[in-house]
Amino acid sequence: MSAPRFPANVAKDGHLVPIHPERVLRYVGHTVWISIHDKPAFQRGSGANRYLWGVVYAELASETGNDPMTIHYGLKRRAVKEGILEPQYVLMGSTLLESEPTTVVEDETFWRYTNWVRELAEHGELTGSPLHIPEPGEASA
């Protein structure tokens, strides 16, 4: 599950001022982790998310017997190694942990990743034999 994201302004005294304070009220009194972005992060739409999980990962799960979450983590690690996705990390104290590089990516990066997965499947590199994964809007066989 993705962490909630809230736009905020940085006041002259350094305090963060949420643009929509009502969204952060449930966090009052809690310690939270903050990452700063100087431009809005792009988060894929629900249609793209349904396609990735409901078609791409579902087809691979059906063919391999692996669960979609295992497929997701395995493919994202391979995508980082092959330069399809940029590695992302979160500092937790003195430990650097791998972050989730497919949750918030620009459309171009998301579709490059998705098409890369489809191409690997098409060439049999994920299942041992060619597997056609339908494109968005293409009827599955």
C-alpha positions in Angstrom: 0.0 0.0 0.0 1.3 3.4 -0.9 1.8 6.1 1.8 -0.6 9.0 1.6 0.8 12.1 -0.1 -0.1 15.7 0.8 1.0 18.9 -0.9 2.3 21.5 1.5 4.0 24.9 1.5 7.2 25.6 3.5 6.6 28.6 5.7 9.4 31.2 6.2 10.0 29.7 9.7 10.5 26.3 8.2 7.1 24.8 9.2 5.2 22.7 6.7 1.8 24.1 6.0 -0.6 21.6 4.4 -2.5 23.0 1.4 -5.5 20.8 2.5 -5.2 20.6 6.3 -8.3 18.5 6.6 -6.4 15.6 4.9 -3.7 15.5 7.6 -5.8 15.8 10.8 -5.7 12.1 11.5 -1.9 12.4 11.8 -1.9 15.1 14.5 0.3 14.0 17.4 2.0 11.2 15.3 5.6 11.1 14.2 5.6 10.9 10.3 8.4 10.5 7.7 8.5 13.3 5.1 10.2 13.3 1.7 10.5 16.6 -0.2 9.7 17.0 -3.9 10.0 20.3 -5.6 7.5 19.3 -8.3 4.4 17.1 -8.0 5.0 13.4 -8.2 3.1 11.6 -10.9 1.0 8.7 -9.7 -0.5 6.3 -12.3 -4.2 6.3 -12.7 -6.5 3.5 -11.6 -6.9 2.3 -15.2 -3.2 1.8 -15.6 -3.0 0.2 -12.2 -5.8 -2.2 -13.0 -4.0 -3.1 -16.3 -0.7 -3.8 -14.6 -2.1 -5.9 -11.8 -5.3 -7.3 -13.4 -3.9 -8.1 -16.8 -0.1 -8.2 -16.9 0.7 -9.7 -13.5 -2.5 -11.8 -13.5 -1.5 -13.4 -16.8 2.0 -14.1 -15.5 0.5 -15.5 -12.2 -1.9 -17.8 -14.1 1.0 -19.1 -16.3 3.6 -19.5 -13.5 1.6 -20.2 -10.4 3.4 -17.4 -8.5 1.4 -14.8 -6.7 1.2 -11.3 -8.3 3.1 -9.6 -5.4 6.0 -12.0 -5.8 6.0 -11.3 -9.6 5.9 -7.6 -8.9 8.8 -7.5 -6.6 10.9 -9.8 -8.8 10.3 -7.8 -11.9 10.9 -4.5 -10.3 14.3 -5.7 -9.0 15.2 -6.9 -12.4 14.0 -3.7 -14.0 16.3 -1.7 -11.7 19.2 -4.0 -12.5 18.6 -3.5 -16.3 18.1 0.2 -16.1 14.3 0.2 -16.9 13.5 1.7 -13.5 15.7 4.0 -11.4 16.6 2.7 -8.0 15.0 4.5 -5.1 15.9 4.3 -1.4 14.5 5.5 1.9 16.8 6.3 4.8 15.6 4.8 8.1 17.9 5.9 10.8 21.3 4.8 9.5 20.0 2.1 7.2 19.3 2.6 3.6 16.2 0.6 2.5 15.0 -0.1 -1.1 11.9 1.9 -1.8 9.0 1.1 -4.2 10.1 2.4 -7.7 6.9 1.6 -9.5 4.4 3.3 -7.3 5.0 6.9 -8.4 6.5 7.2 -11.8 5.8 9.4 -14.8 3.5 7.8 -17.4 6.4 7.4 -19.9 8.4 5.4 -17.3 5.4 3.3 -16.2 4.6 2.3 -19.8 8.3 1.6 -20.6 8.3 -0.8 -17.6 5.0 -2.4 -18.6 6.0 -2.8 -22.2 9.3 -4.2 -21.1 7.5 -6.9 -19.0 5.2 -7.7 -21.9 8.2 -8.1 -24.3 10.0 -10.4 -21.8 6.9 -12.5 -21.7 6.4 -12.5 -25.4 10.0 -13.8 -25.9 9.5 -16.5 -23.3 12.0 -15.0 -20.8 9.6 -15.1 -17.9 7.8 -18.4 -18.4 10.1 -20.5 -20.6 7.7 -20.2 -23.6 6.2 -17.3 -25.4 3.3 -15.7 -23.5 1.2 -13.0 -25.1 -0.1 -10.4 -22.7 -2.9 -8.3 -24.2 -2.3 -4.6 -24.6 -4.7 -2.2 -22.9 -8.0 -2.4 -24.7 -7.1 -5.6 -26.6 -9.5 -8.5 -25.9 -7.7 -11.4 -24.2 -7.9 -14.7 -26.0 
